[in-house]
Amino acid sequence: MVDIKSMVENESVEDVVLFLAPRLDYSRIDSWFVRYKFDVIANGLLIRTFKKLLNGEKFYKDETGKIFKGRN
């Protein structure tokens, strides 16, 4: 089982998003950062990281909005 609290507190935002986004929706990831590392939410780093990964082709969305890992 993954220890979400330790992962959010100790890993980079990008690594956490890369691991969780294909499995969970953004609101769930956001709630863990609110709970365990609020400064990431307060300065907008989570949403900027998420958008960067979508634009950088590490993720893509299908027509329903589901996130998948990209080819890079």
Backbone hydrogen bonds, N-H to C=O, Kabsch-Sander energy under -0.5 kcal/mol:
donor,donor_aa,acceptor,acceptor_aa,energy
4,I,2,V,-1.2
7,M,3,D,-2.2
8,V,4,I,-2.9
9,E,5,K,-2.3
10,N,6,S,-2.3
11,E,7,M,-2.4
16,V,12,S,-2.2
17,V,13,V,-2.6
18,L,14,E,-2.8
19,F,15,D,-1.9
20,L,16,V,-2.7
21,A,17,V,-2.6
23,R,20,L,-1.7
24,L,20,L,-2.5
28,R,25,D,-0.8
29,I,25,D,-1.6
30,D,26,Y,-3.0
31,S,27,S,-2.0
32,W,28,R,-1.4
33,F,29,I,-1.8
34,V,30,D,-2.4
35,R,31,S,-2.0
36,Y,32,W,-2.8
37,K,33,F,-2.2
40,V,37,K,-1.6
41,I,37,K,-0.5
41,I,38,F,-1.0
42,A,38,F,-2.8
43,N,39,D,-1.8
44,G,41,I,-1.3
45,L,40,V,-1.2
46,L,40,V,-1.4
48,R,44,G,-1.9
49,T,45,L,-2.5
50,F,46,L,-2.5
51,K,47,I,-2.5
52,K,48,R,-2.4
53,L,49,T,-2.3
54,L,50,F,-1.8
55,N,51,K,-2.7
56,G,52,K,-2.0
57,E,54,L,-0.9
58,K,53,L,-1.8
59,F,53,L,-1.5
60,Y,68,F,-2.0
62,D,66,K,-1.9
65,G,62,D,-1.7
68,F,60,Y,-2.5
70,G,58,K,-3.3
72,N,57,E,-1.2
